[in-house]
Amino acid sequence: MAQAEGIRLHQTGGPEVLHFEEWEVPAPSGDEILIRHDAVGVNFIDTYQRSGLYPIPLPGGLGLEAAGTIEAIGAGVTRFRPGDRAAYCTGPVGAYATCHVVKEARAIALPDEIKADHAAAGMLKGLTAQYLIRQIYPVGPNDTVLFHAAAGGVGQIAVQWLAALGATVIATAGGAEKCALAKRLGATHIIDYNKEDVPTRVREITNDAGVPVVFDSVGKATWLGSLDSLKPRGLMVSFGNASGPVEGVNLGILSQKGSLFVTRPTLFHYTATTEALEAAASDFFATLIAGDVRISDPTVYPLSEAAQAHHDLEARRTTGSLILRP
């Protein structure tokens, strides 16, 4: 048994339901590994699970992403040994803790060049960017794409990566500071959605053609504007609900707006096997090591202050990534 402390939930709700507690962690068995965390990632999906939008078992832990050092392994583990550096970003839920037991198949060995803070701050977001722009719609240098919330965690990585691929990036953000950040990251065109109508500006930028793909993590508030920004037979990739979930969709609207395609993907389905997870991670790590994508030092909160991190994240008072320090 290992002693752990961290965040537990006994009911869903606001950040106030996050309680700091202690418990015993069983030794890893079979194909499991025990990772002692150096840094824990905070992501929007954590707030969806905390609120009950995405149900998780209760009582239980929270968090899907962390990086650290392997402390113990099960008898069937072949890919790791104690002392190895590793990270994970697809669970199991419970990363908001000093240590956690995960399946070896869901962990990735960390290259020496990548810090634990940057892995915890960027792996889930980086693999999300990877499956969006390299798998769902493989973006090339001749593509013009619309990426919402470009100053957010996924957006910062995706904009840099898209720029490195040679794409024309139309990025949206809220406010002058976040728009300036998106520009520094490599966006070709910036739309301040607090001041400008997004589809109108997209039509101006593209000479009324629209874009072939929109990457949208905002959800309800941007749904119609995203559809109106697409060219006929364009692809709407809705991968988040920052403003609330898209509900009550009439499929006929897709034909009315140009025989459009829509997908609502999740990272897990694009990294369902160890081979797929390793391929996506290798692609992402290569961009970091090459310097095509840089992860800014994250905002750090003590593990015991996870509730404050959630308050700040949901109030949009943050830019870039957040991590918890055990």
LOKOL-266622 format. One record per residue (C-alpha): x, y, z. Coordinates in steps of 0.5 Angstrom, whole numbers, padded with zeros to 4 digits, always signed. Each point is the difference from the previous one (the first is absolute). Layout:
XYZ;...
***
This chain:
+0000+0000+0000;+0002+0007-0002;-0002+0006+0004;-0004+0005-0004;-0003+0007+0001;-0004+0004-0005;-0007+0002-0003;-0006-0004+0001;-0007+0001-0002;-0006-0003+0004;-0005+0004-0004;+0000+0004-0007;-0001+0008+0000;+0004+0006+0000;+0008+0000+0002;-0003+0000+0008;-0001-0007-0001;+0008-0002-0001;+0002-0002+0007;+0008-0001+0002;+0000-0007+0003;+0005-0006+0002;-0001-0007-0002;+0004-0006-0001;+0002-0003-0008;+0001-0007-0001;+0006-0003-0003;+0000+0000-0007;-0002-0007-0003;+0000-0004-0007;+0001+0006-0005;+0000+0006+0005;+0005+0005+0002;+0000+0005+0006;+0002+0007-0002;+0003+0005+0005;-0002+0006-0003;+0004+0006-0001;-0005+0004-0004;-0008-0001-0001;-0004+0003-0006;-0006+0004+0001;-0005+0000-0006;-0007+0002-0002;-0002-0007+0000;+0001+0000+0007;-0005+0005+0001;-0005-0004-0004;+0001-0006+0004;+0000+0004+0007;-0007+0003-0002;-0003-0006-0002;+0000+0002-0008;+0004-0006-0001;-0002-0005+0005;+0006-0004+0004;+0000-0005+0006;-0002+0003+0007;+0003+0001+0005;+0007+0000-0004;+0006+0004-0002;+0000+0005-0006;+0005+0002-0005;+0003-0004-0006;+0007+0002-0001;+0007+0000+0003;+0007-0001+0000;+0005-0002+0005;+0004-0006+0001;-0002-0008+0001;+0001-0002+0007;-0003-0007-0001;-0002-0005-0006;-0004-0006+0000;+0002-0007-0002;-0002+0000-0007;+0003+0007-0002;+0005+0000-0006;+0000+0007-0002;+0003+0003+0006;+0004-0001+0006;+0000+0004+0007;+0004+0007-0001;-0003+0001-0007;-0003+0007-0001;-0007-0001-0003;-0006+0004-0001;-0007-0001-0002;-0006+0004-0002;-0006-0005-0001;-0001-0002+0007;-0003-0004+0004;-0003+0006+0003;+0004+0001+0007;+0006+0004-0002;-0001+0006+0005;+0004-0004+0005;+0007-0001+0002;+0000-0007-0004;-0004-0004-0004;-0001-0007-0003;-0001+0000-0007;+0001-0006-0006;+0006+0000-0003;-0003+0000-0007;-0003+0007+0002;+0007+0003+0002;+0005+0003-0005;+0008+0000+0002;+0002+0008+0000;+0006+0002-0004;+0006+0003+0004;-0001+0006-0004;-0007+0001+0003;-0001+0003+0007;-0006-0003+0005;-0003+0007+0000;+0000+0000-0007;-0003-0007-0001;-0005+0001+0005;-0002+0007-0003;+0000-0002-0007;-0001-0008-0001;-0008+0000+0000;+0000+0006-0004;+0005-0001-0005;-0003-0007-0001;-0006+0003-0001;+0003+0005-0005;+0003-0006-0004;-0006-0004-0001;-0004+0006-0002;+0005+0003-0005;+0004-0006-0002;-0005-0006+0000;-0008+0003+0000;+0002+0005-0006;+0008+0000-0002;+0001+0007-0001;+0005+0002-0005;+0004+0006-0003;-0006+0002-0005;-0005+0000+0006;-0004+0006+0003;-0003-0003+0007;-0004+0004+0005;+0002-0002+0007;-0004+0003+0006;+0003+0002+0007;+0007+0000-0003;+0003+0003+0007;-0002-0006+0004;+0004-0006+0001;-0002-0004-0006;+0000+0006-0004;+0007+0002+0002;+0003-0006-0002;-0005-0001-0007;+0002+0007-0002;+0007-0001+0000;+0000-0007-0003;-0005+0002-0006;+0005+0006-0001;+0006-0005+0000;-0004-0004-0005;-0001+0006-0005;-0007+0001+0001;-0004+0007+0000;-0003+0000+0007;-0006+0004+0002;+0000+0001+0007;-0005+0002+0005;+0001+0003+0007;-0004+0004+0005;+0004+0007+0001;+0006+0004-0002;+0005-0004+0004;-0002-0007-0002;-0001+0002-0007;+0007+0003+0000;+0003-0007+0003;-0004-0004-0006;+0004+0005-0005;+0007-0001+0004;-0002-0008-0001;+0000+0000-0007;-0007+0002-0002;-0001+0003-0007;-0007+0004+0002;-0003+0001+0007;-0007+0001+0001;-0002+0003+0007;-0007-0003+0001;-0001+0005+0005;+0000+0006-0005;-0001-0004-0007;-0005-0004-0003;+0004-0007-0001;-0004-0002-0007;+0000+0007-0003;+0008+0000+0001;+0001-0007-0002;-0004+0002-0007;+0004+0006-0001;+0007-0003+0001;-0002-0006-0004;-0003+0004-0006;-0007-0003+0002;+0003-0007-0001;+0000-0002+0007;+0004-0005+0004;+0001-0008-0001;+0000-0001+0007;-0002+0003+0007;+0003-0002+0006;-0004+0002+0006;+0000-0001+0007;-0004+0005+0002;-0007-0003-0001;-0007+0003+0001;+0002+0007-0001;+0004-0001-0007;-0004-0006-0003;-0004+0004-0005;+0006+0005-0002;+0005-0006-0001;-0005-0003-0005;-0001+0007-0003;+0008+0000-0001;+0000-0007-0004;+0000+0000-0008;-0004-0006-0003;+0001-0007+0003;+0005+0003+0005;+0001-0003+0007;-0002+0002+0006;+0004-0003+0006;-0003+0002+0007;+0004-0003+0005;-0002+0004+0006;-0005+0004+0004;+0003+0006+0003;-0006+0004-0001;-0005-0006+0002;-0002-0006-0005;-0003+0000-0006;-0007-0002+0000;-0006-0001-0004;+0003+0000-0007;-0004-0001-0006;+0004-0004-0005;-0004+0003-0005;+0005+0006+0001;+0006-0003-0003;-0003-0001-0006;-0003+0007+0000;+0007+0003+0001;+0004-0004-0005;-0001-0008+0001;+0005+0001+0006;+0003-0005+0004;+0000+0000+0008;+0004-0004+0004;+0001+0000+0008;+0006-0004+0002;+0004-0002+0006;+0007-0001+0001;-0001-0007+0002;-0003-0003-0006;+0006+0003-0004;+0005-0004+0005;-0004-0006+0002;+0006-0005-0001;+0007+0001+0003;+0003+0000-0007;-0005+0006-0002;+0002+0004+0007;+0007-0001-0002;+0000+0002-0007;-0004+0007+0002;+0005+0001+0006;+0006-0001-0004;-0003+0005-0005;-0001+0005+0005;+0006-0001+0004;+0004+0001-0007;-0003+0007-0001;+0002+0002+0007;+0007-0003-0001;+0001+0004-0007;-0003+0006+0003;-0006+0001-0004;-0004+0000+0006;+0002+0003+0006;-0004-0001+0007;+0000+0006+0004;+0002-0001+0007;-0007-0002+0003;-0004+0004+0006;+0002-0004+0006;-0005-0001+0006;+0001-0005+0006;-0004-0006+0000;-0004+0002+0006;-0002+0006-0004;-0003-0004-0006;-0007+0004+0001;+0003+0006-0001;+0003-0002-0006;-0007-0002-0003;-0003+0006+0002;+0005+0004-0004;+0000-0005-0006;-0008+0001+0000;+0000+0008+0001;+0005+0000-0006;+0005+0003+0004;+0006-0004-0002;+0004+0000-0007;+0004-0007-0002;+0000-0006+0005;-0001-0001+0007;+0004-0005+0004;-0001-0003+0008;+0006-0001+0004;+0000-0006+0004;
***
